[in-house]
Amino acid sequence: MSRKDLTRDEWRRADALARELARDVDRNEFGKIVTYMRRERNPQKVRVLLGRLPHSSFIRSNQTQGYLERIGDAWERHLQGLPRERAVLVASWAFRLMTYYQA
């Protein structure tokens, strides 16, 4: 199995994450988080960012704050326990799927 192949469980996680966020989260906000994770390759840094960002002075709208809170909650549920590289792949596929579900 190449590192880009997702297991059945990883596909399930990516799909569940995408479907949950597609309902009421701006895909651009999720895309920024996925881009950060792909650059940093460290899920722990993403967790810290998602914990702090919604309550920071960088957020100017309650709507964006809500998006980030929902992303953080879903992130914890669906990516918990995955190894670093696998979490990056699952999140990347979830973003692609979310884009499809919102179309």
N, C-alpha and C positions, 0 to 999 in steps of 0.2 A: 504494500500500500504506500503510495507516495504521500508526502506530507500535505498535499492539497486535497487528498480524498477525505471526505468526512465520513465518519462512522454513522450508522443508523441513529444512534443516540445523539450525535452532534447535529445531524440534519433535523431531528425532532426539536432540539433546543433552538436551532437557528429559526426554524419555522414558527415555533411558539413565541419567540422573542419578536420576530417580525410582525406576526399577527396581532400581538398585544399592542405594540407601538403604532402600528398602521392605523388603528382606530382613531387616535386623538393626539398624536405627537407629530410635530413638524419634522419631516425627514431631514431637513437641513441641520437641525439641532442634533439629531442622532448621528448624522454624517460627520459632524465636527468631532463628536466623541470617538467615533470609529477611526477617524483620521489620526487623532491624538494617540489612540491605542496602537495603531499600526506603526506610528513613528516611534513611540516609546517602548513598545513590546513588553509592557509591564502592567498586567491587570490590577495590581495593587495601587499603582499611581492613578489609574482610572477611577478606582473606588474612592480614593482620597479626593480627587477632582470632583467627582459626582456628589460627594458629601459636602464639600465646601462651596462649590460654584452656585447652587441655587440661592444661597443666602449671602452672596458676596455683593459688593457694590458694582460689579460688572454687569449685573442683570438689571435691566431697566423696566421690565414688564412682568406683571404677574403671570401672564400667559407663558412666557419663556421659563419662568421659575417653575411652573407646573410641568412643563415638558421635561425639564431636567430632573425633577423629582420622580416623575413616572419612569424616565429612562433609568435612573439610579435604582429604583425598586425592581424593575424588570431585569436589569443587569445582574443584580444579586441573585434573583430567583433562577435565571436561565444559564448563567455562566459560572455559577458557584462550583468549585472543585475541578474545573478544567485546567490542564497544564497551560502554561503561558502561550505557547505557539498555537495550541488548539483553540484557546479562547479568542485569539486574534482572527483565526479562520472562521470560527462560528459567528463572531460579531460582523465580520466583513460580508458573509453570506446573508446574515440577517438583514443588513442594510440593503443588499440587492433585492431580497425578497420583499422587504417593506416597500421599496419603490414600486415593485410589481403590484403589490396588494393595494396601494393607494391609487394606481392608475385606473 
